[in-house]
Amino acid sequence: MRKDHVAEEVLGAYVDGELDADAVARIEERLSSDRALRDRLAALQRVTDLVRTAAHATPPADSQASAATHTRTGSASRAGPNDARSERAPAAEPSRTFSRPVVWGIAASFVAALAGALLTVLLLGRDAGVDGWQQHALVFHESYLAALDANRTPLLDARASSPAALGKSLAALVDDELVVVPDLSEQGYAPQGARLIETAAGPVTYVVYAGVNKPVLGLAVLRSAPDDDGEQHMHQHGELKLLEWSDGEHRFGVGGTHSAASLRTLADAVQDFATGSATESGPSDPSI
Amino acid sequence: MSQLRSVENPRFAHFQRELVQALPRLRSFARPYCGTAADADDAVQLTCERALQRWQQWNGDGTLEHWLLKILVNAWRDERRYRNVRAGFGATPIELAEDGERGAEATLYLDQVRTEILRLPDGQREVLLLVVSEGLSYKETAEVLGVPVGTVMSRLARARQQLVAVFGERDA
């Protein structure tokens, strides 16, 4: 029995490419004449592939809407040279090459790039006295958007290596009428980045805001809807949603998967912290 | 703000950039390891917090991702101990498909695989995911988990045997 168990380890090492050439030769020689061993090897390889597929495939609960369509409306159709797909940084890859879903790699690289930009913006453009907040904001932002966009390929992504460059990037998108960035400066928020994606219901834009001299991250959601003139334009859908905030000692935030109940709890907590200019948090729209 | 953690410290700034680049890898591992997206987010968050607190302990040997994976495994063990629940399984069952467009059978099947992975003892699940899902070598896995290579091999063999017992023969 013990001998068989060791053989199981060796067979696994063969599947994983961990054996030296001599050991590989011995295994393959035995495989050529041992059908039972071939069956065991096939079973091992099968569960290995299953584990890899299950681990890398995004579970359905992580995606919050059906697959996106590709019918663009209004100004959102002119993505052109600003299409983020041509700008993404390469994804971090494991030390071996596996056939993980392409969309996950794209999403991962995109999220990494956006998180990097946000980190830079936060570090350079925020109140340096809010120690640790930037780090929390960075991590949370990455997690939230990864969950939000699990199955989507963004069309546009405004990001940059500095606040000034990001400002230009956003301004260019606005000038091209590719995204609409609501002015929330009177409420104490400055835009930090924008993302345009397509959904079955049409294009949706996320704009991430950071509080000016206060540790708050917020998210505005805009959807395409017809104006009085009948043309499609982006309109803000609901109030600014608070993503994360701090009271100086504690961090509050909305997770990648979240519930209205948790949001209400957090909304209560933030009232103790937020200034009069802070907006209330509302439950996330489950359709986005 | 600590001077050592100031953004003006180029070593810390470099560390932060490297950390950001490692986030997709951490999430990739955390999702099947922790069982739910929310727990995976928590685990990655904990990892980043600990890494940022201890960034000076990173001596540059090996890869940062492996150091972060080690932190993630330890942080999640601590978190589970704190929650006093067995890793993911039971307390937070795998979410099942609600979207019929994605192929209910395939989705349910992969959910079963994830559930069986979560049923494995912690040590076996860690080894299985680090080797099979993350592509670490046995030696790298041993370093991340702080165990001998032989332990990696035996845990991996037992994990695979368990999964073969559930899925191997059924699909043969």
Interface residues (C-beta under 8 A of the other chain):
Chain A: H5 E8 E9 G12 A13 D16 E18 D39 A42 A43 L44 R46 V47 T48 L50 V51 R52 T53 A54 A55 H56 A57 T58 P59 P60 A61 D62 S63 S66 A67 A91 A92 P94 S95 R96 T97 F98 R100 W104 A108 S109 V111 A112 A115 G116 L119 L123 L124 A128 G129 D131 G132 Q135 H136 L138 V139 F140 E142 S143 A146 A147 G255 G256 T257 H258
Chain B: M1 S2 R5 S6 V7 A13 Q16 R17 V20 Q21 A22 L23 P24 R25 R27 S28 R31 P32 T36 A37 A38 A40 D41 D42 V44 Q45 C48 E49 L52 E65 I94 E95 L96 A97 E98 D99 E101 R102 T107 L110 D111 V113 R114 I117 L128 L129 V131 V132 S133 E134 G135 L136 S137 Y138 E140 M153 S154 L156 A157 R160 Q161 L163 V164 F167 G168 E169 D171 A172
